[in-house]
């Protein structure tokens, strides 16, 4: 059974990885496609932390939106991060289709902004649950 300090520690670990990605991107920008894939991987890691905390099983090959769908079942508050998850996949799809023109201005900044929003919501949720003495 996962306890609350473990959830917060796991979230902090992945959050540190997100910030390391941001620093690496600021110091030596990587191609957008590479940044998007790295961002999706970090978002998946974040959702796996919460799935583990909520004792919800997921397929080992599950991708971001599948992880989100598993997380939201029975817990509609997770809809808060739905658009963030979808946004990252949208960027991937635009790049795959050669539709860079459909991306927002400064998509690199938006990838990081989106990841930070997911981190913030997950951390806030875990901290609130911890303060209320409820499982994360």
C-alpha positions as CSV (number, residue, x, y, z in Angstrom):
1,X,0.0,0.0,0.0
2,X,1.3,3.4,-1.0
3,X,1.3,6.0,1.8
4,X,1.0,9.7,1.4
5,X,4.6,10.7,2.0
6,X,5.6,8.2,-0.7
7,X,3.1,9.9,-3.1
8,X,4.5,13.3,-2.4
9,X,8.1,12.1,-2.7
10,X,7.3,10.4,-6.0
11,X,5.6,13.5,-7.3
12,X,8.6,15.6,-6.2
13,X,10.9,13.3,-8.0
14,X,9.0,13.6,-11.3
15,X,8.6,17.3,-10.7
16,X,12.3,17.6,-10.4
17,X,12.7,15.8,-13.7
18,X,10.2,18.2,-15.3
19,X,12.3,21.2,-14.0
20,X,15.5,19.5,-15.3
21,X,13.9,19.2,-18.7
22,X,13.0,22.9,-18.6
23,X,16.6,23.8,-17.7
24,X,18.0,21.6,-20.4
25,X,15.6,23.2,-22.9
26,X,16.6,26.7,-21.8
27,X,20.3,26.0,-22.0
28,X,20.3,24.0,-25.3
29,X,17.0,23.9,-27.0
30,X,16.1,20.5,-28.4
31,X,13.9,20.0,-31.5
32,X,10.2,20.4,-30.7
33,X,9.4,16.8,-31.6
34,X,11.9,15.6,-29.1
35,X,10.7,18.0,-26.4
36,X,7.1,17.0,-27.0
37,X,8.0,13.3,-26.6
38,X,10.0,14.0,-23.4
39,X,7.0,16.1,-22.1
40,X,4.6,13.2,-22.8
41,X,6.9,10.8,-21.0
42,X,7.0,13.0,-17.9
43,X,3.3,13.5,-17.9
44,X,2.9,9.7,-18.1
45,X,5.2,9.3,-15.2
46,X,3.2,11.8,-13.2
47,X,-0.1,10.0,-13.9
48,X,1.5,6.6,-13.0
49,X,2.4,8.1,-9.6
50,X,-1.3,8.9,-9.0
51,X,-2.5,5.6,-10.3
52,X,-0.2,3.8,-8.0
53,X,-1.4,6.0,-5.1
54,X,-5.0,5.3,-5.9
55,X,-4.3,1.6,-6.4
56,X,-5.7,1.6,-9.9
57,X,-4.1,-0.9,-12.3
58,X,-2.9,0.2,-15.7
59,X,-1.4,-1.6,-18.7
60,X,2.4,-1.3,-18.8
61,X,2.2,-0.1,-22.4
62,X,-0.6,2.5,-21.7
63,X,-0.1,5.9,-23.2
64,X,-0.9,9.2,-21.7
65,X,-4.6,9.4,-22.6
66,X,-5.2,5.8,-21.6
67,X,-3.5,6.5,-18.2
68,X,-5.8,9.6,-17.8
69,X,-8.9,7.6,-18.6
70,X,-8.0,5.0,-16.0
71,X,-7.3,7.7,-13.4
72,X,-10.5,9.6,-14.0
73,X,-12.8,6.5,-13.6
74,X,-14.7,7.1,-10.4
75,X,-12.9,10.3,-9.7
76,X,-14.2,13.1,-11.9
77,X,-11.9,15.7,-10.3
78,X,-9.2,14.4,-12.6
79,X,-11.0,16.0,-15.5
80,X,-9.1,19.1,-14.5
81,X,-6.0,17.8,-16.3
82,X,-7.8,16.3,-19.3
83,X,-7.1,19.2,-21.6
84,X,-3.4,19.3,-20.5
85,X,-3.0,15.7,-21.5
86,X,-4.8,16.2,-24.7
87,X,-2.8,19.3,-25.5
88,X,0.5,17.3,-25.4
89,X,-1.0,14.7,-27.7
90,X,-2.3,17.4,-30.0
91,X,1.3,18.8,-30.4
92,X,2.6,15.3,-31.2
93,X,-0.2,14.8,-33.8
94,X,0.4,18.2,-35.4
95,X,4.1,17.5,-35.8
96,X,3.4,14.0,-37.2
97,X,1.0,15.5,-39.8
98,X,3.5,18.2,-40.7
99,X,1.1,20.9,-39.4
100,X,3.4,23.1,-37.5
101,X,1.2,26.0,-38.5
102,X,-1.6,24.6,-36.2
103,X,0.7,24.8,-33.1
104,X,0.4,27.7,-30.7
105,X,2.9,30.5,-30.7
106,X,6.0,29.4,-28.8
107,X,5.0,25.7,-28.5
108,X,8.2,24.9,-26.6
109,X,7.1,27.2,-23.8
110,X,3.6,25.7,-23.9
111,X,4.9,22.2,-23.5
112,X,6.7,23.2,-20.3
113,X,3.7,25.3,-19.1
114,X,1.4,22.3,-19.6
115,X,3.7,20.0,-17.7
116,X,4.0,22.4,-14.9
117,X,0.2,22.7,-14.7
118,X,-0.2,18.9,-14.4
119,X,2.5,18.9,-11.7
120,X,0.8,21.7,-9.8
121,X,-2.6,20.1,-9.8
122,X,-1.3,16.6,-8.8
123,X,0.8,18.0,-6.0
124,X,-2.0,20.2,-4.7
125,X,-4.4,17.3,-4.8
126,X,-1.9,15.0,-2.9
127,X,-1.2,17.7,-0.3
128,X,-4.9,18.4,0.2
129,X,-5.6,14.7,0.7
130,X,-2.7,14.5,3.1
131,X,-4.0,17.4,5.1
132,X,-7.4,15.8,5.3
133,X,-6.0,12.5,6.3
134,X,-7.4,10.8,3.1
135,X,-5.7,8.5,0.7
136,X,-4.1,10.4,-2.2
